[in-house]
Amino acid sequence: MKYACIIWGAIGCICFAGGCASSSHSAHIAPHLDILLETEDGRSVRYDVSEDGTLRFAGGRDARNSDWSWTGHLDAAQGKRLQSLIQEGKWLETTPHGIAGDGTRWEISVREGGRRKNFRIDGEVPTVRAAWGILEDAGRARLQEDLDRLPRPDMDQYMRRRHIEQSDGDDS
């Protein structure tokens, strides 16, 4: 009986420790991805996505230095689409070739599982541009706080002003 209690106690400790360890790992949403976009006119924008879907943004000088000004999150569908584009473009196998001519430069670091690749591209690449679109869409959330502070339109006030303006026009 004494040994049974010790064994069950040990099993309980192992299960408890395993449960704690497994709960500390976040769900895998996306591959780790860092993309810096620099344009011919001097704009710089950087997005960084961690495997748990955390999205960080930096713009201007801060983009070059990875001084993040905003942190948000990708959802599972966005992460899955990024994963699909990276596989479609074979980013981990070969460096994509850009269509030169527009002065766009991309610096990309991608890590998935045990594989990692860093590369630079001059010009446009469809899979890179599509991935950038996903990051921009998710990154627009950084503007929501500012948009929420703007005054809401008041239709009654608008109609009163319109009526006054129309009345003033009748006097001429």
C-alpha positions in Angstrom: 0.0 0.0 0.0 2.8 2.3 0.9 4.5 1.8 -2.5 1.2 2.3 -4.3 0.8 5.7 -2.7 4.4 6.6 -3.7 3.8 5.5 -7.3 0.5 7.3 -7.6 2.1 10.4 -6.1 5.0 10.2 -8.6 2.5 9.8 -11.4 0.6 12.8 -10.2 3.7 14.9 -10.0 4.7 13.9 -13.5 1.3 14.7 -14.9 1.2 18.0 -13.0 4.7 19.0 -14.3 3.8 17.9 -17.9 0.6 19.9 -17.7 2.4 23.0 -16.6 5.1 22.6 -19.2 2.6 22.1 -22.0 0.4 25.0 -21.0 3.4 27.4 -21.1 3.8 26.8 -24.9 1.6 29.1 -27.1 -0.2 27.8 -30.1 1.7 27.8 -33.3 0.0 30.4 -35.6 2.7 31.3 -38.1 6.3 30.9 -39.1 8.7 33.5 -37.6 8.9 36.2 -40.2 10.7 39.6 -40.2 10.2 41.7 -43.3 11.7 45.2 -43.9 10.5 47.1 -46.9 12.5 50.1 -48.2 11.3 52.1 -51.2 13.1 54.3 -53.6 11.5 57.4 -52.1 13.1 56.6 -48.7 10.1 55.0 -46.9 11.0 52.1 -44.5 8.5 49.8 -42.8 9.1 46.6 -40.9 6.8 43.9 -39.6 7.9 41.0 -37.4 5.7 38.0 -36.7 6.5 35.4 -34.0 5.3 31.9 -34.1 2.5 32.6 -31.6 1.1 35.2 -34.0 2.5 38.3 -32.2 2.8 41.1 -34.8 5.1 44.0 -34.3 5.4 47.2 -36.5 8.0 49.9 -36.9 8.1 52.7 -39.5 10.7 55.3 -40.7 14.0 55.3 -39.0 12.7 52.9 -36.3 12.2 50.2 -38.9 15.9 50.0 -39.6 16.6 49.7 -35.9 13.7 47.4 -35.1 12.4 49.9 -32.6 8.8 48.6 -32.4 6.1 51.2 -32.1 3.1 48.9 -32.0 2.3 45.3 -31.1 -0.7 43.3 -32.3 -1.7 39.8 -33.3 -2.4 37.7 -36.4 -5.3 35.3 -36.3 -4.9 31.6 -37.3 -6.2 32.2 -40.8 -3.7 34.9 -41.5 -0.9 32.8 -40.1 -2.0 29.9 -42.3 -2.0 32.1 -45.4 1.5 33.4 -44.5 2.7 29.8 -44.2 1.1 28.9 -47.5 2.8 31.9 -49.3 6.2 31.0 -47.8 5.8 27.4 -49.1 4.5 28.5 -52.5 7.4 30.9 -52.9 9.9 28.3 -51.6 11.4 31.0 -49.4 13.2 28.5 -47.2 14.7 26.6 -50.2 15.8 29.4 -52.5 15.9 33.2 -52.7 13.0 34.5 -54.7 14.0 36.8 -57.6 12.4 40.2 -57.9 11.1 42.0 -60.9 13.5 45.0 -60.8 12.7 48.5 -61.8 10.6 50.1 -59.1 13.2 50.7 -56.5 11.6 48.4 -53.9 14.0 46.4 -51.6 13.0 43.7 -49.2 15.0 42.2 -46.4 13.5 39.0 -45.2 14.2 36.6 -42.4 12.0 33.5 -42.1 12.3 30.6 -39.6 10.1 27.5 -39.6 10.9 24.6 -37.4 14.7 24.1 -37.6 15.1 25.9 -40.9 16.1 29.6 -41.3 16.8 31.8 -44.3 17.8 35.4 -44.6 17.7 37.2 -48.0 17.4 40.4 -49.8 15.3 41.0 -52.9 15.3 44.0 -55.2 12.0 44.5 -56.9 8.6 42.9 -56.7 7.8 39.2 -56.0 4.2 38.1 -55.9 4.4 35.9 -52.8 6.3 38.6 -50.9 3.8 41.3 -51.9 0.9 39.0 -50.9 2.5 38.3 -47.5 3.1 42.0 -47.0 -0.6 42.6 -47.7 -1.6 40.2 -44.9 0.8 42.0 -42.5 -0.5 45.4 -43.6 -4.1 44.3 -43.1 -3.4 43.0 -39.6 -1.3 46.1 -38.9 -4.1 48.5 -39.6 -5.4 47.7 -36.1 -2.7 50.0 -34.8 -4.7 53.0 -36.2 -8.0 51.9 -34.6 -7.3 53.7 -31.3 -6.9 57.0 -33.2 -9.9 56.4 -35.3 -12.0 55.6 -32.2 -11.1 59.1 -30.8 -12.5 60.9 -33.8 -15.9 62.5 -33.3 -18.8 60.5 -34.7 -21.0 62.1 -37.3 -24.2 63.7 -36.1 -26.9 63.4 -38.8 -29.3 65.8 -37.1 -26.6 68.5 -37.0 -25.7 67.8 -40.6 -29.3 68.2 -41.7 -29.7 71.5 -39.8 -26.6 72.9 -41.4 -27.8 71.7 -44.8 -31.2 73.3 -44.3 -29.6 76.6 -43.2 -27.2 76.6 -46.2 -30.1 75.9 -48.6 -32.2 78.6 -46.9 -29.3 81.1 -47.3 -29.2 80.2 -51.0 -32.8 81.1 -51.5 -32.3 84.8 -50.6 -30.1 85.6 -53.6 
